[in-house]
């Protein structure tokens, strides 16, 4: 069982930055592939970025060069640094832990990019 709690969302102006955090409790974090997903109103949930237990990362084309995913195994936390934010980045951001045989999701944190 893995419990995930996201934090760090909020309102930011276009061009600004935010850092999201996802704190994990329970067993399995060290072997899990962690991911950030987002869902805008009226749209399907989409992949933003993932990071494997070995540190390999992948990004959606729409965020490459602007967002950075990282993880701190000792703190059992995964981060999403978001720079050069655009209104199109507005969404609820969710953290996901993929253990292979089971997926776990956090409750989400709202990110709003607006002037």
C-alpha positions as CSV (number, residue, x, y, z in Angstrom):
1,X,0.0,0.0,0.0
2,X,1.3,3.4,-1.0
3,X,-0.2,6.8,0.0
4,X,0.7,9.8,-2.0
5,X,0.1,13.5,-1.0
6,X,0.8,16.3,-3.5
7,X,1.5,19.9,-2.5
8,X,2.8,23.0,-4.1
9,X,0.1,24.0,-6.4
10,X,-1.4,27.5,-6.7
11,X,-1.9,30.5,-8.8
12,X,1.0,31.9,-10.8
13,X,1.4,34.4,-13.6
14,X,2.4,33.3,-17.1
15,X,6.2,32.9,-17.3
16,X,6.3,32.1,-13.6
17,X,7.5,28.9,-11.8
18,X,6.1,26.4,-9.3
19,X,7.5,23.3,-7.7
20,X,5.2,20.4,-6.9
21,X,6.0,17.8,-4.4
22,X,4.6,14.3,-3.9
23,X,5.3,12.7,-0.6
24,X,4.9,8.9,-0.4
25,X,4.3,6.7,2.6
26,X,4.1,2.9,2.7
27,X,6.4,0.4,1.1
28,X,7.5,0.3,-2.5
29,X,8.6,3.9,-3.2
30,X,12.2,2.9,-3.9
31,X,11.3,0.5,-6.7
32,X,8.3,2.5,-8.1
33,X,8.3,4.4,-11.4
34,X,6.8,7.8,-10.3
35,X,4.9,10.0,-12.6
36,X,3.1,13.4,-12.8
37,X,-0.1,13.6,-14.7
38,X,-2.5,16.5,-15.3
39,X,-6.2,16.9,-16.1
40,X,-7.6,20.2,-17.4
41,X,-11.4,20.8,-17.3
42,X,-13.2,18.9,-20.0
43,X,-10.1,17.0,-21.0
44,X,-8.6,13.6,-20.3
45,X,-5.9,13.0,-17.9
46,X,-2.5,13.2,-19.6
47,X,1.1,12.2,-18.8
48,X,3.4,15.0,-17.9
49,X,6.6,13.3,-16.8
50,X,7.9,10.1,-15.3
51,X,11.0,9.0,-13.5
52,X,12.1,5.4,-12.9
53,X,13.7,4.0,-9.8
54,X,17.0,4.3,-11.6
55,X,16.5,8.0,-12.5
56,X,15.5,7.7,-16.1
57,X,13.1,10.4,-17.1
58,X,10.5,11.0,-19.8
59,X,8.5,14.1,-20.7
60,X,5.5,15.0,-22.7
61,X,6.5,17.1,-25.7
62,X,4.5,20.0,-24.4
63,X,6.6,20.4,-21.3
64,X,10.1,19.4,-22.5
65,X,12.6,22.1,-21.7
66,X,10.3,23.7,-19.2
67,X,9.5,21.0,-16.6
68,X,11.9,18.8,-14.6
69,X,11.0,15.7,-12.6
70,X,13.2,14.5,-9.8
71,X,13.1,12.2,-6.8
72,X,14.7,12.0,-3.4
73,X,14.5,8.4,-2.3
74,X,15.7,9.2,1.3
75,X,12.8,11.6,1.6
76,X,10.4,9.4,-0.3
77,X,9.4,12.4,-2.4
78,X,9.1,13.2,-6.1
79,X,9.2,16.7,-7.4
80,X,8.1,18.5,-10.5
81,X,9.8,21.8,-11.2
82,X,7.8,23.9,-13.6
83,X,9.3,26.9,-15.3
84,X,8.0,29.2,-18.0
85,X,4.4,28.3,-17.2
86,X,1.7,29.0,-19.7
87,X,-2.1,29.3,-19.3
88,X,-2.3,25.9,-21.1
89,X,-0.6,24.3,-18.1
90,X,-3.6,25.0,-16.0
91,X,-4.9,21.7,-14.6
92,X,-5.1,19.5,-11.6
93,X,-1.8,17.7,-11.3
94,X,-1.7,14.2,-10.0
95,X,1.1,12.0,-8.7
96,X,1.2,8.4,-9.5
97,X,3.3,5.5,-8.2
98,X,3.6,2.5,-10.6
99,X,4.8,-0.6,-8.8
100,X,4.2,-2.8,-11.8
101,X,1.5,-4.9,-10.2
102,X,-0.4,-2.0,-8.7
103,X,-0.8,1.8,-9.4
104,X,-1.5,4.4,-6.7
105,X,-2.7,8.0,-7.2
106,X,-2.6,11.1,-5.1
107,X,-5.6,13.4,-4.6
108,X,-4.2,16.1,-6.9
109,X,-3.1,19.7,-6.6
110,X,-4.5,22.6,-8.6
111,X,-2.2,24.7,-10.8
112,X,-3.7,27.8,-12.3
113,X,-1.6,30.0,-14.7
114,X,-3.3,33.3,-15.2
115,X,-2.6,37.0,-15.2
